[in-house]
Structures are given as structure tokens and as C-alpha cells.
Amino acid sequence: MNESTLFYLSDLFGVAVFAITGALMAGRKSMDIFGVLVVAFITALGGGTLRDVILDKQPISWIGDETYLAVVTLAALGTVIWVRMTRPIHELGLQLADAFGLAVFTVIGTQVALAHQVPVSAVVILGVMTGVAGGVIRDMVCNDIPLIFHKELYATPCILGSLTYLGLEALQVGETVEVLAAMAVVLVVRLGAIYWHWHLPRFHLLDRDELQD
């Protein structure tokens, strides 16, 4: 399997996983099938679309290839059918699926940005954006606080994963190792943050009443 095929299949996998998280979130909000599909499309394609628009990449992935739309539709409807035939998904299931999608899309965003020869800082930003933007839009549409603003680390694992990919790329260790290692970093840090509640230091501005106490 050549690198372009691996990249394409990885992208479709990430789209499917994020479509599942979108469908699960829509189910938690008791949306109808149309709402499920809309949230699934936003979640699965939002980050990549924003990345491609910023990079002026034409055509945008899902516009130039209808396979993306088919994958989102099948993943979303499949999730609805599976959940109705089994018991409801626990919150942890949604977080696990989101973590896998985060890992895949962060690496893909980093690869796409590198291919467009943008500065390293922009590569990391676009990698993170590809990973988190769809989930942010999903949560906002569903009237939830986006996971990126929760106490556990969310964007930080993406930053570390993107930097891992760039570091290994500089060492020329091979595409497969770079991808797997970067994805592993995102997954380990994100899942560790969920389990052990890792978080960055908080900034809390005291109001006048708190200062007087």
C-alpha cells in the first residue's frame, strides 16, 4: 500500500469516527434523523474544511470526492441503528471515539499543512485545528461547552502529536513510524487526561467580593 492510499484511508477512517461522535452527541440531544446527519457532517468535515479554506486548497476534500459524504452518512446511520439495537452509549464511549478521531485528524492536518510548505508554527496550528474544530462546532450546535474548554487536556495532546510528527519527519524515520507515533502521543495524552483529569493551570480573576473576603 503506497503512502497516498494510506493517507486517503486514514482520512476516511477519521471522518467515520468523528461522524460517529457527532451522531452520538445528536442522540444525547434527542434529535431527529436529519439533525443526526447534520451534526455528523459538521463534526466529521468541519475541521478539514476550515483547514482547506485557510490553505486555499482546491477542491475541498469532500467536494472533490463524494466518498466522504457517503462515509459520513453510513457512519451516522449505522450508529443510530447500532445504538437502537443495543444499550445506549456511556459518556466514556463518546470520549473514546472522540480521542481516536482527534488523533487521526491531527496527524492528517499536519501532513496536509506540511505539503503546502507553510511555516512550522502554522503546521502545528493547522494540525490542531483539523483535530478540534469539528468537535468545537459540534458541541456549540448541540448547546454544550466544547470539549476544548473543559478542564481536561484537549488541544494540548494535538499540539504534542503534531510536534512529534514534525520531529520524526526531521529525523526521516519513515512515514508509517511518524504517523503511528504521533497518533499514539495524541491518544495516550488525551486518554490519560480523561482518566487522571490532567489539566493546565487555570486563570481565575477574583471579583471585588472575593477580594474582600
C-alpha positions in Angstrom: 0.0 0.0 0.0 1.5 3.3 -1.1 1.6 6.5 1.1 -1.2 8.3 -0.8 -3.6 5.3 -0.4 -2.7 5.1 3.3 -3.4 8.8 3.8 -6.7 8.5 2.0 -7.9 5.5 4.0 -6.7 7.2 7.3 -8.7 10.3 6.4 -11.8 8.3 5.7 -11.3 6.5 9.0 -11.1 9.8 10.8 -14.2 11.0 9.1 -16.1 7.9 10.1 -15.0 8.1 13.7 -15.9 11.8 14.0 -19.2 11.2 12.3 -20.0 8.6 14.9 -19.2 11.1 17.7 -21.5 13.6 16.0 -24.3 11.1 15.8 -23.9 10.1 19.4 -24.0 13.7 20.5 -27.1 14.3 18.4 -28.6 11.2 20.1 -27.9 12.7 23.5 -29.9 15.7 22.4 -32.8 13.6 21.1 -32.5 15.0 17.5 -34.3 13.5 14.6 -32.5 11.7 11.8 -31.9 15.0 9.8 -30.4 16.6 12.9 -28.2 13.5 13.4 -26.9 13.7 9.9 -26.3 17.5 10.1 -24.3 17.2 13.3 -22.4 14.2 11.9 -21.4 16.1 8.8 -20.3 19.2 10.8 -18.2 17.1 13.2 -16.6 14.9 10.5 -15.9 17.6 7.9 -15.7 20.9 9.8 -12.0 20.8 10.7 -10.8 19.6 7.3 -13.0 22.2 5.5 -11.6 25.0 7.7 -8.1 23.9 7.1 -8.5 23.6 3.3 -10.1 27.1 3.1 -7.2 28.6 5.0 -4.7 26.8 2.8 -6.7 27.7 -0.3 -6.7 24.0 -1.2 -9.0 23.3 -4.1 -11.2 21.4 -4.3 -12.1 20.9 -0.6 -11.7 17.2 0.1 -15.4 16.3 0.4 -16.4 18.5 -2.5 -14.0 16.8 -4.8 -14.8 13.2 -3.6 -18.3 12.1 -2.8 -16.9 9.1 -0.9 -16.5 11.4 2.2 -20.2 12.2 2.1 -21.1 8.5 1.8 -18.8 7.6 4.7 -20.4 10.2 7.0 -23.9 9.1 6.0 -23.2 5.4 6.6 -21.3 6.0 9.8 -24.1 8.2 11.2 -27.0 6.0 10.2 -25.0 2.9 11.3 -24.5 4.5 14.7 -28.3 5.1 15.0 -29.1 1.6 14.1 -26.5 0.1 16.4 -27.4 2.1 19.4 -31.1 1.3 18.9 -30.4 -2.4 18.8 -28.1 -2.3 21.8 -28.0 -0.3 25.0 -27.2 3.5 25.0 -23.6 4.6 24.8 -22.0 5.8 28.0 -20.3 9.2 28.1 -16.9 7.4 28.2 -17.7 5.8 24.8 -18.2 9.2 23.3 -14.9 10.5 24.7 -13.0 7.4 23.5 -14.4 7.8 19.9 -13.6 11.5 20.0 -10.0 10.8 21.2 -9.4 8.4 18.2 -10.8 11.0 15.7 -8.7 13.6 17.4 -5.5 11.6 16.9 -6.2 10.8 13.2 -7.2 14.3 12.2 -4.4 16.0 14.0 -1.8 13.9 12.0 -3.7 14.4 8.7 -3.9 18.1 9.3 -0.2 18.2 10.0 0.6 16.3 6.8 -1.6 18.5 4.6 -0.1 21.6 6.1 3.5 20.3 5.5 2.6 19.5 1.9 1.7 23.2 1.4 5.1 24.3 2.8 3.8 26.6 5.4 6.0 27.6 8.4 6.3 25.1 11.3 4.1 27.2 13.6 1.4 27.2 11.0 1.7 23.5 10.5 1.1 22.8 14.2 -1.8 25.3 14.3 -3.5 23.7 11.3 -2.9 20.2 12.7 -4.6 21.2 15.9 -7.4 23.0 14.0 -8.1 19.9 11.9 -8.4 17.9 15.0 -10.5 20.1 17.2 -12.6 22.4 15.0 -15.2 19.9 14.0 -15.8 18.9 17.7 -16.0 22.5 18.7 -18.7 23.3 16.1 -20.5 20.0 17.1 -20.6 21.0 20.7 -21.7 24.6 20.0 -24.5 23.4 17.7 -25.6 20.9 20.4 -25.5 23.7 23.1 -22.7 22.1 25.0 -19.5 23.6 26.3 -16.9 22.5 23.7 -14.5 19.8 25.0 -11.6 22.0 24.2 -12.7 24.3 27.0 -13.2 21.5 29.6 -10.8 21.1 32.4 -9.0 18.0 30.9 -6.3 18.5 28.3 -7.8 18.5 24.8 -5.9 20.8 22.4 -2.6 20.1 24.2 -2.4 16.4 23.0 -2.9 17.6 19.5 0.0 20.1 19.8 2.2 17.3 21.2 1.2 14.9 18.5 1.9 17.4 15.7 5.3 18.3 17.2 6.1 14.6 17.4 5.3 14.1 13.8 7.4 17.1 12.8 10.3 15.9 15.0 10.2 12.4 13.5 9.8 13.8 10.0 13.1 15.8 10.5 14.8 12.5 11.6 13.4 10.8 8.5 12.4 7.6 10.3 9.7 6.7 7.8 6.1 7.7 7.2 4.5 4.8 9.0 6.5 5.3 12.2 5.8 9.1 12.1 2.1 8.6 11.7 1.7 5.8 14.3 3.9 7.6 16.9 2.2 10.9 16.5 -1.3 9.3 16.8 -0.1 7.4 19.9 1.0 10.6 21.6 -2.3 12.2 21.0 -4.2 9.1 22.2 -2.1 8.5 25.3 -2.1 12.1 26.5 -5.8 12.6 25.8 -6.9 9.3 27.4 -4.6 10.0 30.3 -6.2 13.4 30.7 -9.6 11.8 30.8 -8.7 9.1 33.3 -6.4 11.1 35.6 -8.0 14.5 35.0 -4.9 16.2 33.7 -5.4 19.9 33.1 -3.5 23.1 32.5 -3.2 25.7 35.3 -6.4 27.8 35.5 -6.7 31.6 35.4 -9.3 32.8 37.8 -9.8 36.6 38.1 -11.2 37.4 41.5 -14.1 39.7 41.7 -14.5 42.5 44.3 -16.4 40.4 46.8 -13.8 37.6 46.7 -11.0 40.1 47.2 -12.7 41.5 50.3 -13.1 38.0 51.9 
